[in-house]
Amino acid sequence: MIRTKGFLPIIISGFIILLIYVCFLHVQILRYCSVEMDEEIDYVIILGASVKGTEPSLSLQYRIDAAAQYLLQNIEAVVIASGGQGPGEDISEAMAIKTELMRKGIDESRIYLEDESTSTVENISLAKAYLPELAGKGLVVTNSYHIFRAIQIAKDNELDVSGLPAKTPRAVLVQSYVREYLALTKYFLTRKSRK
């Protein structure tokens, strides 16, 4: 019993520190979801998410929908569809994005495929090869929970970007945020080693 009492303050302190840390991460995510976009955008990068066969998952569909709405109003911007082909995917995530964008009226000549990436870091670093010459401001499109980390990674790659947050499906909302807290922690811990 004495040992338990001795550990209790440590456990409580650890829980409070963890709670403060999670709150900090959540505030950062929410802050980046409310950033106003510049109207002058040269390029849009849509980050891949899972594909079921040849059909985008709901998370990816929301990203495509948000990007298409923006691209239809900003006809000068090109778009990089980013994402490789994973297990259970009959086509690359990039190809699924391209197909859906074309269905929504985006001209094929505006769409570039980056279909080798397997992570957010690779999505952005490999997409750089497809940017227009003398590209200025860009836009990264992903789900709301993911936007903060995506923008930080883009800045690590010396890209001047804003974020366009797409909806996050309700069915996966909690698990998406929990996974993102862990991914952000890993990102912060390994950031210096990547520079």
Backbone hydrogen bonds, N-H to C=O, Kabsch-Sander energy under -0.5 kcal/mol:
donor,donor_aa,acceptor,acceptor_aa,energy
5,K,1,M,-2.2
6,G,2,I,-2.0
7,F,3,R,-1.9
8,L,4,T,-1.7
11,I,7,F,-2.6
12,I,8,L,-2.7
13,S,9,P,-2.7
14,G,10,I,-2.6
15,F,11,I,-2.3
16,I,12,I,-2.4
17,I,13,S,-2.5
18,L,14,G,-2.4
19,L,15,F,-2.5
20,I,16,I,-2.5
21,Y,17,I,-2.4
22,V,18,L,-2.6
23,C,19,L,-2.4
24,F,20,I,-2.3
25,L,21,Y,-2.4
26,H,22,V,-2.5
27,V,23,C,-2.4
28,Q,24,F,-2.1
29,I,25,L,-2.3
30,L,26,H,-2.6
31,R,27,V,-2.5
32,Y,28,Q,-2.0
33,C,29,I,-1.0
34,S,30,L,-0.6
34,S,31,R,-0.9
35,V,32,Y,-0.6
41,I,39,E,-1.3
42,D,137,K,-2.9
43,Y,137,K,-1.0
44,V,78,V,-1.9
45,I,139,L,-3.3
46,I,44,V,-0.6
46,I,80,I,-2.5
47,L,45,I,-0.6
47,L,141,V,-2.2
48,G,82,S,-1.0
52,K,55,E,-3.3
53,G,51,V,-0.9
53,G,88,G,-1.7
54,T,52,K,-1.1
55,E,52,K,-2.0
57,S,50,S,-2.2
61,Q,57,S,-2.8
62,Y,58,L,-2.4
63,R,59,S,-1.4
64,I,60,L,-2.6
65,D,61,Q,-2.8
66,A,62,Y,-2.2
67,A,63,R,-2.3
68,A,64,I,-3.0
69,Q,65,D,-2.1
70,Y,66,A,-1.6
71,L,67,A,-3.0
72,L,68,A,-2.4
73,Q,69,Q,-0.7
73,Q,70,Y,-0.8
74,N,70,Y,-1.1
77,A,74,N,-1.2
78,V,42,D,-2.0
79,V,110,R,-3.0
80,I,44,V,-3.4
81,A,79,V,-0.6
81,A,112,Y,-3.0
82,S,46,I,-2.2
82,S,80,I,-0.6
83,G,114,E,-2.8
84,G,117,S,-2.3
86,G,84,G,-0.6
89,E,86,G,-1.8
90,D,53,G,-2.4
90,D,88,G,-0.6
91,I,53,G,-1.0
93,E,84,G,-2.3
94,A,83,G,-2.3
96,A,92,S,-2.0
97,I,93,E,-2.2
98,K,94,A,-2.6
99,T,95,M,-2.7
100,E,96,A,-2.0
101,L,97,I,-2.6
102,M,98,K,-2.4
103,R,99,T,-1.8
104,K,100,E,-1.4
105,G,102,M,-1.5
106,I,101,L,-2.4
107,D,105,G,-0.5
110,R,107,D,-1.9
111,I,108,E,-1.6
112,Y,79,V,-2.9
114,E,81,A,-2.9
114,E,112,Y,-0.5
115,D,113,L,-0.6
123,N,119,S,-2.9
124,I,120,T,-2.0
125,S,121,V,-2.5
126,L,122,E,-2.7
127,A,123,N,-1.1
128,K,124,I,-1.0
129,A,126,L,-1.1
130,Y,127,A,-2.0
131,L,128,K,-1.4
135,A,132,P,-1.5
138,G,160,D,-2.7
139,L,43,Y,-1.5
140,V,162,S,-2.5
141,V,45,I,-3.1
141,V,139,L,-0.5
142,T,140,V,-0.5
142,T,164,L,-1.2
144,S,166,A,-2.3
146,H,143,N,-1.7
147,I,143,N,-0.7
147,I,144,S,-0.9
150,A,146,H,-2.0
151,I,147,I,-2.3
152,Q,148,F,-2.0
153,I,149,R,-2.5
154,A,150,A,-2.2
155,K,151,I,-2.4
156,D,152,Q,-2.1
157,N,153,I,-1.2
158,E,155,K,-1.9
159,L,154,A,-2.2
161,V,159,L,-1.0
162,S,138,G,-1.9
164,L,140,V,-3.0
166,A,142,T,-3.1
172,V,169,P,-1.2
173,L,170,R,-1.3
176,S,172,V,-2.3
177,Y,173,L,-2.0
178,V,174,V,-2.5
179,R,175,Q,-2.4
180,E,176,S,-2.0
181,Y,177,Y,-2.4
182,L,178,V,-1.7
183,A,179,R,-2.3
184,L,180,E,-2.9
185,T,181,Y,-1.9
186,K,182,L,-2.3
187,Y,183,A,-2.4
188,F,184,L,-2.8
189,L,185,T,-2.2
190,T,186,K,-1.8
191,R,187,Y,-0.9
194,R,190,T,-0.9
194,R,191,R,-0.9
195,K,191,R,-0.7
195,K,192,K,-0.9
